[in-house]
Amino acid sequence: MCLFFLHVYREFVMSIRLLKLAFLVIVGWGISLLPVPHGVDPKGWALFSIFVPTILGLVLKPLPMGPVALLGMSAATLTNTLDIGKEALNGFSSPVIWLIVFVFFIARGFIKTGLGNRIAYLFVRMLGRRTLGLGYGMILTELVIAPVIPSNAARAGGVMFPILKSIAESMGSSPETGTERKMGSYLTQVCFHGNLVTSAMFLTAMAANPMAQALAAKQGVSITWANWALAAVVPGLISIILIPLVLYFIYPPEMKELPHAVEMARGKLKAMGPMARSEWTMLGVFGIMLFLWVFGDNWCISACTTALLGLCLLFVMDVLDWKDVLAEHEAWHTLVWMAILVMMSAYLEKFGLIDWFSQIIGAAVSGWHWLYAFLTLSLVYFYSHYFFASNTAHVSSMYAAFLVVAIGAGTPPLLAALVLGFFSSLFSSMTHYGTSAAAVLYGTGYVSIGAWWGVGFVISIVNLIIWLGTGGIWWKVLGIW
């Protein structure tokens, strides 16, 4: 009887899976039948008809994300939209993707040596009476390191992720045991959204920010480190204060009070004794990586190269072995789906779809009062990030076009350049693929895809209210508009 019901259940699951896949095929087929917009390469429209079902597939989950992304890539190659050798596999050569993978491996070193647990217990000892306090501890750590680490993925994966995971596991919260909602899910969300806010606050906190600065300069708008930080400080600090609280109410941890956590942390630290050689080695390698993430650009050493060097040093110093790397299943899983989405996003821009979209928006706001036009442009720029798997790709393809349209509509140039620059970080809140930091933290398994999208959309609204509301008042005080 049990075998019969098991068979029925499996057939039911298979039927649901096939229905979902059929729906995705119908959506893609329907888009492909629409007329190709003027100025868009037919391949771009064909890729768009594949990209949309792929994104829907990540949400509906007829299969895990890796197979869904592979189905999308196979559809692009079977329809001759992309060449398998020259185009479809390009995403796997992206340094951003490999940076994400490398920091997954490096985080294993923090856990294996026990250094992550030691850091976690130090956090708990200082701020561990309430989970909310731990959340503020995480976001304040982000605020301190953001100006000097110009990679949000490096901060999320190399610094915050090991601390987050160690704190959560030390408190008995782990996706492997089904206890992720105890506190790990909440801390993951705080770390992620805090990462985006601090990335928006400093010119040097995210790789795409200097790109926006350079694109603005071509339109005669001068953005400096100081005027960027000054304009962002008030809305940024308000976001830092409010976001942990908002998350605490809309996505609360099951463990709110930690009455014995401080004493427990003291006892654990005492039991651990002095730092072992492996911990000192891990700390030393991390210090080297931190130094190079801050100053490496002066010697043409990228964030990805720094992470690779750190990983190799951990191998040489016998902190990690190859089995540790092979056991990091989420890293390899992330490599597959993230590389494919980044590749698709890049070719949508190359085939002219993004330019066409920008022109449509520009024509739509022609003749409007500059304030209404700019608000509309900002919102479209913000929420169009659903179509991107990279901040840099979004900025490189749409920032200049939207800035030109905004200035042409009468928007004060510095206001337009700064707001679009701030949004170039904040718009990543909605999806688990919108920025490399999202891929790192989503890959921990603490937050489901539905919760990630739902909470992310709410936080996007909160950030828009803060940055356009209180930010607008602050920018008026500064004389930016």
N, C-alpha and C positions, 0 to 999 in steps of 0.2 A: 504493500500500500504506500509506504514511504517513497519507494522508488518511482511509483506511478505519479505521485504528486510532484516529485522532483523533476520528472520528465515534463509534466505539464508546465511547471514553473519555467523550465529552460525554454520550452517552446514559446511561452508567453513573452519572455525577455527577448528572444530572437525576433518575434513578430514586432515588438515595439521598436527594436533596433532597426529593422528593415523599413518600418514606417517613417522613422526619423530620417533615415538615409534617403528614402524616396522623396520626402518633403524637401530636403536640401537639393536634390537633383532638379526638382521642379522649380525651385526658386532660381537656381543658376540658369536653367534653360529659359525661364521667363525673362530674366535680365538680358540674356544673349539675344533674344528676339527683338528687343527694343532698338530703335535706330541709333547708330553710332553718332555721338555728338560731333559737331563741327570742330576740327582742330585736334581731335583725339585719334590716336593711332588705333585702327581696328583691333590690334593685339591688346591695347590697353583696355578696351571695352570687354574683350573676351576674358582678360585676366580679372577684371572687376566682377564679372559674372561667376568667377571661380572663388575670388577672395571673399565675397559676401557669404556664400554658403559655408566656406571654411570657418569664418568667424561665428556664424550661427551654429555650426557643428561643435565649436568649442564650448558653447553655452548649453546646447541640447544634449551633448555627450552621448551620441549613439555608440561611440568608441572612446577610449582614452585620447587625450590631446595629441599624443605623438602620432598614432594612426590616422587621426582626423587630418592633421597637417600633412602627412605623407599622401593621403588621398587627394588633398588639394594640389600638391606638387605633381602627382601623377596625372591628374586631370589637365594641368597646365602643359605637361609635356606630351601627353597623348593627343591633345588637340592642336599641337604644334604652336601653341601660344608662346612657349618658352623652349629653348634648346637645353636638353639635359646636361650637356657638357659645358656649354658656354654661359648659361644663364641660371638654370634652375638650382644648381648647387652652389651658387655664389655666396649665399648666406652663411655657408659653413666656413667661409674664409674670413668672416667679419671679426675683427679684434674685439668688438664689444661682446659678441657672443662668447668668445673664449675667455674673456675677462670674467664673465658670469660663471663659467664652468670652473675656472681656476680658483675663484674665491669659495666655491662649494668645497673643493678639495682642501683648501687652506683652513676652512672652518673646522674640518675634521681633526686637524692638528690641535686646535684649542680644546676640543672635546677629549681626544685621546690622551693628551698629556695631563689633563686635569686643570690646566690653566683657566679654561672657560668656567669651570665650576668655582674656582677660587675667585675669579672676577665677579661671578654671579653672587656668591655669598657676600662679597664686599658691598655690592649694590644693595642686597637685601638687608645687610646690617645697617646701612645708612638710611634707606628709604623704605624698608620693608614692612611697615606696620599696616599698610593698605596697598592693594594692587594699583590704585590710582597713583599713589606716590611713586611706585616703580615706573609707571607710565611716564610721569613727569621726569623721572631720572633718565629714562631713555631718550626723550625728546630734547632734554637739555644737553645731553652728551652730543647729540647731533648738532645742536646749535654751536657748540664750542669747536667742533672739528670741521664743520662745513666750509668755513672760509679758506681753509688750508688744504683740503682734499678735493681737487677739481673733478671728481668722478662720483656721482651719486651711487653707482654700482659698487665702487670700491668701499664707500662708507657703509652701504647696506650689507654687502656681503663679507667684506674683510674685517669690519669693526663691529657693527651692531648685531649681525646675525649670530656669531658665536656667543656673544653675551646673552642675547635674547633666548637662544636655545638652551643655554646652560641654566639660566634663571628658571625657565619654564620647567625643564626636566627636574631640577632640584626641588621644585614645588609639586612634583608629581603630575605635570601636565605635558602630555605627549600624544601626537596623532596615532602612534603605534598602539597605544593602549586605549584609544577612544576618549581621552581626557583632555583634548586640546582646548575645550571651552573653559576649563578651570581658570586659566589665565594666559596660556600661550597665544590663543587667538587674539585676545585683546592687545597684548604687547606687540604682536606682529603688525596689527593695524596701526597702532600708535607709531611704531618705528617707521612704517611705510609712509604714512601721511606726514609725519614729522620730517622725513627725508625730503619730501617734495617741497614743503614750506621753506626749509633751510636752503634748498637748492634755488628757490626763487629769491631769497634774501641777499645773496652775494653773487657778484659777477664771476667769482672764481669757484663757485660751489658746484657747477655743472658744466659739462663740456660744451653744450650748445649755447651757453650764455655769451661767451666771447664771439661766437659765430653771429649771434644777433647783434652784438655791438658792432662788428665789422659791416654787416648788412645795413645797419642804421647809418653808419658813417658815409656809406655811398649815397645816402639821401640827404647828406649834410647835417645829420643829427649826431651830436657828440655825447656819448655815454662814457662816464668814467666810473672807476670802482667806487668812488665816494658818492657820486650822485645816485648811483644805483642803490647802494646800501642805505643812504639817507631816505630815499623814497620808499624803500621796502621795510624800514625798521618798524614803523607803527603797525601797519596791517600784518606784518610777519609776526611780531610779538603777540598781537591779539590772537592770531591763528594758533600760535604755540600754547597760549593759555586756554583757549576754548576747545581745540580739537580733542585732547584727551578726555575732557568732560563730555563732549558730544558723543564720542565713542563709548564712554562709560555708560551712557544711557541708551544708545541705540544698538550697541553690540556689547553688552555687559559681560564681564568675567563672572564665572560662578563663584570663585573665591574673591570676596571683596575685602574682608578683614583677615589679617594675618597676625593674630594675637601672639603667636609663639615664634614667628618667623625670625625676629631679630635674635632671640636667644638661640634658636636653632642654628642660625648662620654663624654666630660666635662659636658655638660648639663644633660645628663642622670645620671652621677655619682652624680651631685649636687641634682637632683630630688630624687634619691634613698636615700640620706641622710646617716647617720651613719649605720653601719652594725647592722642588727636585731639579736635577740637571736638565731633564727634558723640558720642564716648564721655563727655565731660564733660556734654553735654546729657542723655544717657541717665542718667547717674549723678545729675544734679540732679533730673530728673523722678522717678527712683526714690526719692530722698531725700524729696521732697514726698509721694509716696504712702506711704512708710514712716511719716512724721510723722502723716499723716492716719489711717492705719490704727491708730496708737497713740492719738491724741488726738481723732480726728474725731467720736467720739460726743458729746463735749462741745458740739459745734456742730451736732449732728444730721446729720452727714455719714456715711453708711453705707460699709461696705467696698466695695460695688458702685459707689457714686457715686465713691469715690476712684479705683477702677480705671478707670472711664469718663473721669474727668478726666485721669488719667495718659495714657490712650490718645489723647485729643484733643490734649493738649500735644505728644505725639510727632508727631502729624500737623502741627500748627502749626509746630513747630520743624524740620520736614522730616527727621525721623529715620525715620519710616515713611510709606509712601504707600498708597493704597487697594489697589493690586495686591498688596502684602504681606498685607493682610487677606484678600483673596479667595483667596490661595494657601494659607492655613491650613486645609487640608481637615479636619484632625482636630478643629479647633475647631467647625466647622459640623456635623460628624458627631456630636460630643459633645452639641451643643445639641439635636439631634433626639432621640436615645435617652434622654438624661438627663432632659429636660423631660417626656417621656411617662411615665417611671417615677416621677418625683416627683409628677406629677398623679395617677397610679393609687394611689400610696401614700397621698396625702392623702384621696382619696375612700373608700378602704377604712376609714380612721379615721372619716370623716364618716358613713358608712353603718352604723356600729356594730359592724363586725367585730372591731376591736381591743378594744373594751370587752367584748364577748362572750368573747373569748379570755382577757382578764384575769380575768373572773369565773370561768371554768372552772378556771384555775390556782389562784385563791384558795380555791375549794371543795375542790380536790384536796389542799391542804396543811392544811386545817382540822383541828385537834386534834393536829398534830405538835409535837415539841419544836422550840423556836424556831430552834435552830442548823440542823437538817435542813430545816426549812421555808424558812429564809432562803437556804440554799445552793441549794435547788431553785428558789426564786423568782429568784435571781440568774442561774442558768444559763438558765432559760427567758427571762428578760429579755434576756440576752446573745445567745442564738442566735435569738431571734425577729427579730433585725435582718436576717435574710435577706429579710424581707418589707418592708423599708424602704429608701428611696433618699435618706434624709436623717436626720442625727442629730437635728435640731430636731423633725422630724415624729415620730420615735420617742419622744423625751423628752416632747413635748407630749401625746402620746396614751397613754403607758403608765407614765411615771415615777410620777406621783401615785398611780395605782391600785395599783401594785406596792409603793410605799412604805407606803400605808395597810394593805395586807394583811400586809406584813412586820412593821410595828409592832404590828398586832393579834395576830400570832402570838407576840409577846413579844420580838422583836429589839430591842436597844438602838437608840433612834431615830437618834442621830447616826451609828452604824455603818451602819445601813440606808441613810440618806440619802447618806452619802459613798460607799459601795461602789457603789450604783446610779449615782451621779454619775460615778465613775471609769469604770464600765462603759459609760457613755453616749458615751465616746470609743473605748474599746478594742474595743467590739463591731463596729466598722467594718472590722476587718481581713479579714473573710472574702470580701467581694465587691468587684467593681470599680465598683459603683454605690452602695455603702452610705454614702458621704460625698462631698462635692464634691472633697476632696483626692484621693480615689481616682480620680474621673473625670478630673482633670487629669493625674495621673501615668500612669494606664492609657492615656490618649489619646496618650502619646508613642510607643506601639508597641513598647517595649522588652520587655514581658512579655506572654505569651500569656494568654488567658482561663483556660485550664486550669491553668497555672502559678500565676496570680494566686489562684484559688480554692483550689488545693491547698496552696500555701505559706501562704496566709492562714489556713486552718484549723489548720495546725500552729502558727503563731504565736499563734492564739487560745488554744490549749491551753497554750502556754508562758506567756502572759500570765496566764491563770487560775491556774496553779500559783504564779507569782511573787506575784500580787496577793492571792490568797486564802491562800497559804502564808506566805511571809515577811511579807506585808502584815498578815496576821492576827496574827502574833506582835508586830509593831511596834505595831499598834493596841491590843493588850493592854497593852504597855508604857506607851502613852500614856493608858491608862485609858478608852478609848472603849467597851470592852466588858468 
